[in-house]
Amino acid sequence: MKDAKQFWEEQMKLGRVLLGKPVSEIPNLLKEAHEQREKEINQALTDMKQDAPKEGLLGKSSETWRFGSVSTGGFIRGDLTAHINFGGSNDMTFSGTMWTGPQAIAGGGGGMWSVVPKNGQKMDFHFGAASWGAGEIQVYWSINGTVVGQLIALVGGAAISGGSGSGKWKKD
């Protein structure tokens, strides 16, 4: 999730590229800007994959199923905490804050991951939950708008909400 400052900085950067150029060049300039941004995102993902285990449950380090737990709580402003077992000594805890609806749920499950977060790494997340006594939550973590992990968990508690926010990973 980009904050407003990041969004406008990227728009200003793109605007500077276009200023003074003929209108006929705009499609090619936009394509070049998009390709450059894609290279930056791919490099960030490549840097993170260095620390990924070589083999996962599905046999691919780039796509690995991981087990974890999650808890959320809040009303308008809330928090999300998740513990993900990335294998070996790579257990991590994510703590984030978000804008959301009223909720208080906790549970466990699993999901696919393409990276192993680094200690102290910041990530954005989005989630949706439905529970009255028992239910489900789906959480998706992203870097620069690209989903890098998920957790789908059975939960207990009360929630019919969703939200998005950001937080940080900590090695357990």
N, C-alpha and C positions, 0 to 999 in steps of 0.2 A: 504494500500500500504506500503510495507516494503521499507526502504531505503537500500542502498548498505551495510552500516555498520551493520544494523540489520541482513540482510541476511547472511553476512559472519560470524557474531558472532554465529548465529544458526548453520551454517555449521561447524564451529570449535568445538562447543559444541558436535555435533553429531560425529565428527571425534574423539574427545577425548573418547567418549563412545566405539567406535569401535577399537581404538588402542590396540594392544596386545591381541586381542580376536581371537579365531580360526574362519576361514571363515565360517565354518558350523554354527556358532552362529549368524552370521549377520542378517538373516531374523528375528529371535526372538528379537534381540536387536533393530532393526529398528521398529518392531511392538510395543515394549515397549516405545520407544521414541515417536512414533506417538500417542500412547494412553495417555502418559503424557502431550503432547502438547494439545491434545483434552480436557483433564481435565482442563488445565489452561484456555483455551478459554471458556469452559462452565462456569467456576467459574467467569470469568470476565463478561459474559453475565448475570449470576444469580445476581451478585452484582448490575448491572445496572437495572434489572427488579424490584428491591425493590421499586424504586420510580415510577414505572408505575401505571397509573390509574387502578382501579379494573375492570371497565367495559368500553368498547369502543363501537363504532357504531356497531361493529360486535359481541359484547358480550364477547370477549376474551381479556384479558389484554395483552396476548402475541402476538396477531395479531390484530392491530387496524389501521383503515383508518384515516389518518390525512390530513387536508387541509393546503396549504401553497403557497408561492410565491417564485420566483427565478429570479435572474438577473446575467448575465455574460458579461464579456467584455475582450478584449485583442487581442494581436497579438503575437504569439510565447509564451509569458508569460502573464497570465491573472488572473482574479479573479472571484470568484463565491460567491454570497451572497444569502442565503435562509432564509425565515421566516416561521417557522412551528408552527401551533397551536396544542399543545399537550393536550389541555383541561385545564379547570380551570385556575390556575395561572402558567401554565407550557408552556407559549409561549417562543420560543427560536429562536435565530438568529445564523446562521452558517456563518462564513467568512473563505474563503480558497483561496489559490493560486494554480496555475496549469500551466502545459505546454499544449498548445492548438494551434489551428488554428485561423485565423481571425474571430472575431464575436462580436456582440453587440445585445443582446436579453434580453427580460424580459417578465414575464407572471405568470400565476397561475394555480394550479391544486391540485392534491392530490396523496396519495400513502400509502402503507402499512408500518407499523412500528412494530418492536418487542420489542423496548426499548424506554425509554425517556432519552435523553442525560442529563448529569449533567452539571451544570454551569462550564465552563472552560475545559470541556472534549475535547480532541483531537480525530479526526476521519479522515480517508481517504475517498476520494470520487472518483467516475468515472462517466463520463457523455457522452452523445451523443446528438447532436442537428442538426436539419435541418429546416431552415426558410429563406424565402425570402418574406418579408412583414408579413407573418403569417406561423407558423409551430409548432414544438414540441421539447421539451427537456426531456430527461430522466436522472435523477440523482440517483445514488445508493451510500449510505454511508456504510462503513464497519469498523469492528474492527478485527484486526488480520486476515484479509482476509475473514471474514464472513459478509455477507450483513445483516445489521440490520434495514435499512430503505430505502425508495425510494420516489421520487417525479416525477410524470409525469405531465407536464404542457404544456398548449397551450401558445405560445409565439408570440410576434411581434418583428421584427427586421431582421437582416441578419446573417446567420451562416450556414455553413455546416462543422461541426467540432465535435471533441470529445476531451476528455482529462482526466487527472487524477491528483490528488494532495492531499493536506491535509489542515486541518484547525481546528478551534476551535468553540465550542458552547458557547453562552452567553445568560443568562436569560434576557428576555425583561422586 
